[in-house]
Amino acid sequence: MQRTPRIVFIALAFVGALLLFAKLPAAAQEKAFAPQEFNLVDNYLEGNIMNVSNTVQKDVVVTVKSLSRYGQTTYWQGTARLGDIEPGAVGFVRLRYGINAPAPEKLSFDFKTAKDAQPPQRKALFGFKGDGQGYSEWFTLPAGVISLEYTYTASWNGTAQIGLENRQGKLVKVIFDETLAENATREGIKTLKAAESASYRLNVVSPGSWTVDIFQENAPAEETKAVNGTSEEAATRPAPIKIRQEDSGVTVITH
């Protein structure tokens, strides 16, 4: 019996693999989108998103994040709805950039299309503001991904520190820690991944005014409702808390 040479089997296997790859949909062969020429112009982040697939991408939504050089800090983020994008066409993105946010050192892009699952909901939980140092009241955060958005304006030269502290007195998240000159401003976002629901409070040392707004990411859809055509939280947001350090050393908290 005559045997087929081994090299013939290898060649046939290679051709078969090429034919199988050619039959795969475009989405399996390449990324569907390619960001192009993003620049910060007059406090607007502008650029194009090209559809590099072979199919129409329906109801495209892109979330752009401005990050620090190594991606450890999120300076700002914005979302744009681009609609349908034909193959080879581009969608134009123009988002107002954070007034006090540092210039982007790195950008990341997250895309959603009509074929994707229900987009995650964002629920506002708490809002705090103050002009001095002290502690906030205790509040409970659910398990999951929590966003902590902060702003800070220095009243004089000094170091501002805003931290999230648990019941055991452990600092579980540094929200802000920076030395600034008088009238300097900062804003940004920090993320906490909570394994379970727990109580926390803010521990603030601040020679200036500050705000911290806390959000739950990926909140269940039933926790939101449509208000005037927009998605807003169903629960009532607590009134902001103001923390002020008196000369006597007594911390005053007012609603």
C-alpha positions in Angstrom: 0.0 0.0 0.0 1.4 3.4 -1.0 1.7 5.9 1.8 1.0 9.6 1.4 4.0 11.8 2.2 3.8 13.6 5.6 4.3 17.0 3.9 1.1 16.5 2.0 -0.9 16.2 5.2 0.7 19.3 6.6 -0.1 21.3 3.4 -3.8 20.1 3.4 -4.2 21.0 7.1 -2.8 24.5 6.4 -5.2 25.1 3.4 -8.1 23.9 5.6 -7.3 26.4 8.3 -7.2 29.2 5.8 -10.6 28.3 4.4 -12.1 28.1 7.9 -10.7 31.6 8.8 -12.1 33.1 5.6 -15.6 32.0 6.6 -15.5 33.6 10.1 -17.5 36.9 10.5 -15.5 40.1 10.4 -15.9 40.7 14.1 -14.0 37.6 14.8 -11.1 38.5 12.6 -10.5 42.1 13.6 -11.6 44.9 16.0 -14.7 46.7 14.8 -13.6 50.2 15.7 -10.4 52.3 15.3 -10.2 55.7 17.1 -8.4 58.3 15.0 -6.9 61.8 15.6 -8.2 62.7 19.0 -7.2 66.1 20.3 -8.2 68.6 23.0 -9.5 71.7 21.2 -11.0 74.7 23.2 -11.8 72.4 26.1 -13.5 69.8 23.8 -12.1 66.4 23.2 -12.6 65.7 19.4 -11.8 62.8 17.2 -13.2 60.1 14.8 -14.2 56.5 15.3 -13.8 54.4 12.2 -15.8 51.2 11.5 -13.0 48.9 10.3 -15.3 45.8 10.1 -17.2 44.6 7.1 -20.6 45.1 8.6 -22.8 48.0 9.6 -22.4 48.7 13.3 -25.8 49.7 14.7 -26.5 52.3 17.4 -22.8 52.8 18.4 -22.1 54.3 21.8 -18.5 55.1 22.9 -17.3 56.0 26.4 -14.0 57.8 26.4 -11.7 57.9 29.5 -8.9 60.3 30.0 -6.2 58.5 32.0 -2.9 59.2 33.6 0.2 58.0 31.8 0.1 54.4 33.2 -3.7 54.3 33.4 -3.9 54.3 37.2 -5.9 57.5 37.6 -9.0 58.5 35.6 -9.0 62.3 35.0 -12.3 62.5 33.2 -14.8 60.4 31.2 -17.6 61.1 28.7 -20.0 59.2 26.5 -21.2 59.9 23.0 -23.9 58.2 20.9 -22.8 57.9 17.3 -25.7 56.0 15.7 -25.1 53.6 12.8 -21.7 53.5 11.2 -21.2 52.0 7.7 -18.1 49.9 6.9 -15.2 52.3 6.3 -17.1 55.3 7.5 -16.4 57.3 10.7 -18.4 58.8 13.5 -17.3 62.2 14.9 -16.9 62.5 18.6 -17.0 65.9 20.4 -17.2 65.9 24.2 -16.8 68.8 26.6 -13.8 68.1 28.7 -13.6 68.6 32.4 -12.7 72.2 33.1 -10.4 71.4 36.0 -9.3 68.0 34.8 -5.6 67.5 33.8 -4.9 67.2 30.2 -5.1 63.5 29.0 -1.9 61.5 29.0 -3.7 58.4 27.7 -7.2 57.6 26.3 -9.2 54.5 26.6 -12.4 53.6 24.6 -15.3 51.4 25.4 -17.8 50.6 22.7 -21.4 49.4 22.9 -23.6 48.5 19.9 -27.2 47.5 19.4 -26.2 43.8 19.6 -24.7 44.3 23.1 -26.6 43.6 26.3 -28.5 46.3 28.2 -26.0 49.0 29.0 -25.0 49.2 32.7 -27.0 51.6 34.9 -25.4 54.2 37.1 -27.0 55.2 40.3 -26.2 58.2 42.4 -25.8 57.3 46.1 -24.3 60.2 48.1 -23.0 63.7 47.7 -20.7 65.4 50.2 -19.1 68.9 50.2 -17.0 70.8 52.7 -14.5 73.6 53.3 -12.4 72.1 56.1 -11.3 68.9 57.8 -13.2 66.3 59.8 -15.3 63.2 59.3 -18.6 62.7 57.4 -21.4 60.7 58.9 -21.3 57.0 58.3 -23.0 55.7 55.1 -23.5 52.3 53.6 -22.2 51.3 50.1 -23.5 48.3 48.3 -21.2 45.5 47.0 -19.8 46.0 43.5 -18.1 48.8 41.6 -18.3 52.2 43.3 -17.1 55.5 41.6 -15.9 58.4 43.8 -15.8 61.6 41.9 -14.1 64.5 43.5 -13.3 68.2 43.1 -11.0 70.4 45.1 -10.0 74.1 45.2 -7.1 75.2 47.5 -7.8 78.2 49.7 -4.1 78.4 50.5 -0.9 76.5 50.0 -1.1 73.1 51.6 -1.8 69.3 51.3 -5.3 68.1 50.9 -6.2 64.5 51.7 -9.6 62.8 51.3 -9.9 59.2 52.2 -12.6 56.5 52.6 -12.4 54.8 56.0 -14.2 51.7 57.2 -15.6 50.9 60.7 -12.3 49.4 61.7 -10.6 52.7 61.1 -8.7 51.4 58.1 -8.2 53.7 55.1 -9.6 51.5 52.3 -9.3 54.1 49.5 -7.3 57.3 49.0 -9.6 59.5 47.0 -7.3 62.6 46.8 -3.8 63.4 48.3 -1.9 66.3 46.8 -0.1 69.4 47.8 -1.3 72.5 45.8 -0.8 76.2 45.7 -3.5 78.7 46.6 -6.5 78.7 44.1 -5.3 75.6 42.3 -8.1 73.2 41.4 -8.3 69.4 40.7 -11.0 67.0 39.8 -11.0 63.2 39.1 -12.5 59.8 39.7 -11.4 56.9 41.8 -13.0 53.4 41.8 -13.6 51.1 44.7 -14.5 47.4 44.1 -16.4 46.4 47.2 -16.7 42.7 47.9 -19.7 43.2 50.2 -22.0 45.9 51.5 -20.4 47.9 54.3 -20.3 51.2 56.2 -17.8 53.9 55.4 -17.1 57.6 56.2 -15.0 60.3 54.6 -11.8 61.3 56.5 -10.9 64.8 55.3 -7.9 67.1 55.8 -8.5 70.0 53.5 -7.1 73.6 53.4 -9.8 74.4 50.8 -13.2 73.5 49.4 -14.0 70.0 48.1 -16.8 67.8 46.9 -17.2 64.0 46.7 -20.0 62.4 44.7 -20.5 58.6 45.0 -22.1 56.4 42.4 -22.9 52.7 42.0 -21.9 51.3 38.6 -23.7 48.5 37.0 -26.8 49.0 39.2 -29.8 46.7 38.5 -32.0 48.3 35.8 -35.1 48.1 38.1 -33.5 50.6 40.4 -33.8 53.4 37.8 -36.8 55.1 36.2 -37.4 57.4 33.3 -37.8 61.1 34.3 -38.5 63.6 31.5 -37.0 61.3 29.0 -33.8 60.7 30.9 -32.7 57.9 33.2 -32.4 59.1 36.8 -32.1 57.3 40.1 -35.4 56.3 41.7 -34.1 56.7 45.2 -33.9 60.2 46.9 -30.4 61.4 47.0 -29.2 62.4 50.5 -28.6 66.1 51.1 -24.9 67.1 50.9 -23.0 67.3 54.2 -20.7 70.2 55.0 -17.7 69.6 57.2 -16.0 72.6 58.9 -13.2 72.6 61.5 -13.8 75.4 64.1 -10.8 77.1 65.8 -11.7 75.3 69.0 -11.0 72.0 67.3 -14.7 71.0 67.3 -15.9 69.6 64.0 -19.2 70.9 62.8 -21.4 68.9 60.4 -24.4 70.5 58.9 -27.0 69.4 56.3 
